[in-house]
Amino acid sequence: MMVSNDEHVAAPVIALHCSGSGANQWRQLGETLGTMNGRYVLVAPEHYGCDSVGPWSGERAFTLADEAARTVEIIDRQRGKVHLVGHSYGGGVALRAALERPHGVASITLYEPSAFHLLKGLGARGAAEFAEILAIAARTAEGVVAGDLRGAANSFVDYWGGRGAWSALRPSVQTMLTRWVPKAPLDFRALIHEPTPASAYASLRIPTLVMRGEHAPAPTRLIAETLPYLIPSAKLIVVPEAGHMGPLTHAHAVNAAIARHIETHAMRVESLSE
């Protein structure tokens, strides 16, 4: 999905969706960027498990690097730097892509990135949060293995969206998520077993905005609050009244913050292209 008046001068904004979602998650962000005089083009690649991409090949154990490969390819095709945006799983993918191509990224915006591997390195401070993630990952995987795909999707959605989130979804969305949910255990495993050490993020000298909802789940709350200590140019803001699904439930506030962060650092892209 792209929004631009002139692809040759517009700075690419690569927006990576959360698990179980798709490119349409960023429709309102595209509209926001589209009002900014054609300065930006939105690129919203989808992940494995989405209908447009298909399932993971299964040729080896799935990793976060495998998911990030398409984003890295997009970065490599650009003449200038890109702005990276990621929500939840997409935030974890964005971090991986930024580490692989730091010189191709002008700014990073992350909403509750699910970089669960960081919890393992926090010792007692992150033990409860890591156990919580292991529990929802196991519950989701057990449902998939048992063939109870609808039950697995229900548990997954209610964990991230709050109790009752699943029943509030349209039947067509429930059907889509039930079809997608076999990918969920791969996402959890890739995030939990990501080998990047916490110390590696010090190399990301890229302006980074980390957001979390006021009512963020404990694991992503801790990750969001930890990242500004790991990434030199990172800052954290809290979105009032929002939860983990803030980019959807509080899209106006989240997209406005994304746009402000990108615009603030747009000169980096422009100076590179001159």
N, C-alpha and C positions, 0 to 999 in steps of 0.2 A: 504494500500500500504506500503510495507516494503523494505528497502534496507540494506543488511547486509551480511557480510561473516561469522559472528559468533554471533548469537543472545545472547549467554551466556555471552559475554564480552562487547558487544556493548552497549553504553548508549542510551536509547530511546529518540528520539526527536519527540514530539507530535506536529504536525502542523495542525492548525485549519483554515479552509478556510472561505472566506467571504460569505455573503448571495448571493444565486443564483449561486454559484460556486460548486466545488466538490473537491475530493481528488486529481484529476489530476492537480489542480492549483499548487501543490507542486512538480510536476514531476522534474523540473530542480533543486529544492532544494535537492531532493533525489539523483540526479546525482552528485551534488556538495558534499554531505555528503559521497556518495559512493566512492569518490576518496580519502577519508581521512583514508586509511588503515583499513577499517572495524571497526573504533572506534565508529560509531554511527549507529543506526537503525531508519529509518523514519517510523513513524506511523501517518497516516492521516485519522482519523475518519471523517465520513460525518455527516451532521446535519439532523434533521427532515426536510422533504420536498424534500430531495434528493431521487432519485429512489431506491438507495440501502437501505435506512432506512424507507421510507414511510412517510405518514403524521403524525402529532401529533394526539394522541388518542382522544383528545377532552373531556376527562373525567373531566377536570377542567381547569381553566385559566392557560395558558402557561406561564412559567417563565424562566429566564436565568438559574436558578438552574436545571430545567428539561433538558435543552440543555447540561449543563455541566456535567450531571450525568455520561454519558459514558466516558468522559475524566477522571473524578474522579475514575471510575472503572479501567481504564487502569493504572492510577497512583498506585492504590492499589495493582495491580497484579505484580508490579515490585519489584525486590530485592533491587535495588538502586534508586537513584533519577533520575528524568526525566528533560529534557529541554523542556519548553513550547514555542511555536511560534503561533502567531495569527494575522490575518489580518482583520481589520474592525469588522464585527460581530464576527468573530473568535477570535479577540482580546478581545472583551467583555467577551466571553465564557472563554478564557484563564485566565483572571483576576478573574472570579468567581471560576474557578477550583483551582487556586493558593490560594485563600483565604480559600477554604475548605481543602486543603492539603498542607499547606506551607512547612511542613517538608519533603515533597516528591518531591520538585522542586529545581533543581540546578540553573537554570537560566530561565529568561523570555525575549522573544523578541516580541515586539508588533509593527505592522505597522498600524498607524492611527486607534487605537481601538475605536470602536463606543460606548464608555461608556457614553451614552447620559444623564444618570441620574446625572452625575457630573455637567452638564451645569445648572441644576436647582439650584445647590448650589452656583453658582458664582454670583448671584444677577444681578445687572445691567451690569456687565462685560460680562456675558454670555447670556443675554436676547435675543439679536438679533440672536445669533447662535441657541439658543433653539427654537425660533420661526421658524427659517428656517427648522429645523428638523421636528417640528410639521407639517409644511406645506407640506413637501414631504411625510411624513407618511400619512397625511390625503388624499393627492392626490392619493397615491398608493391604500389606503384602499377603496376610493370611486370608483376607477376603478374596483377593485375586486368585491365589492358589486353590482356594476352595470352590472357585467358580461363582462366588457371590459378588459379581462385579457391581451391582447396584448398591449392595450393602457397603462395599469398600468405598465407592464414590460418596455415599451418604456420610460415612465417618470422616472422610477427607474434607469434604465441604463444611461440615459442621465444626470441625476443629478450627479451620482457618477463618470461617465466616461467622462463627458463633452458633450456638444451639438454635435449631429451626431454620438455618440458612438453606439447607437442602430442600425442605418442604416448601420454602418460599420461591424456589426456582420454577420457571415454566417447564412443562413436561418435555418440550423439545430440548431444552438445555440439560435436563436430567438425562435424557437419552444420549446426548452428545458426550457428557461426562462419563456415563457408564461405558460407552465405547472407548473413551480415552484412558480410563483408569488403569489398565495393565501397564501403562508407561510410568505410573506414579512410583512403583518400587525402584525403577531405574533412576528416577530423579533423586529420590531419597539417598540411594546408595552412592550416586555420583557426588552429591553434596557432602555427605558424611565422610566419604573416603577421599575427598580431594586432597592431594599430597602437598599443596602449597603451604609452606610454613607461614605463621603470622608475620614473621620478620620480613618476608618478601614484599609486603605491602608498603614498606617504607620507600621502595623504589618508585612508587606511583606519585610522582610530583606533579599531579594533575589536579586542578580545582575540582573538588568533590563535594556534592551536597548529599547528605544522608538524611532521609526522612523516616519517621515512624509515626504510627497513629497513637493518639492519647491512650487508646485501649489495646495496644499491641499485645499479642501473646508473649509470654515470658521469654521464650527462646529468641525470637526476632527482636524483641526489645533490647535484650542484652547484646546481641550482635550489632544492632544499630548504635548502641551507646559505646561499644568497644572500637568500632572502625575509626572514629576520629582520633583515637590514640595511636592507631597503626598507620594511617595515611596522612602524611605531613600537611596537606592542604585541604583536609576534610573538615566540614562543620556539620552539626546535627540540628535539625529543627523538628518540632513535634506538631502534627496536624490535629487540631482540637476536634474531639468527639469521634475521630476516625479509629478504625481498627486495622487489621492486616490488609483488608481489601479496600483500603482508602482510595487507590487510583480509580476504582469503580464507584464506590459509594460516596466519595467526596472528590469527584473528578475535577470540579472547578478549582478548588483550593490547591489540589495537588498539581494540576497542569499549570496553574499560574506560577507556582513555585518553580516548576521545571523550566518554564519559559524565562522567568527572571534569571535563573542561574545560567542558562544557555546564553542569553543576551548579554549578561555581564561579562562573559568570557569569549564572546564572538570575535573580538579583535584578534585573538590568537589565530583563528581560522582565516580571517581576512588578510592578515599580514603574511601568512604562509602562501596564499594564492596570488599575491601581488608580484 
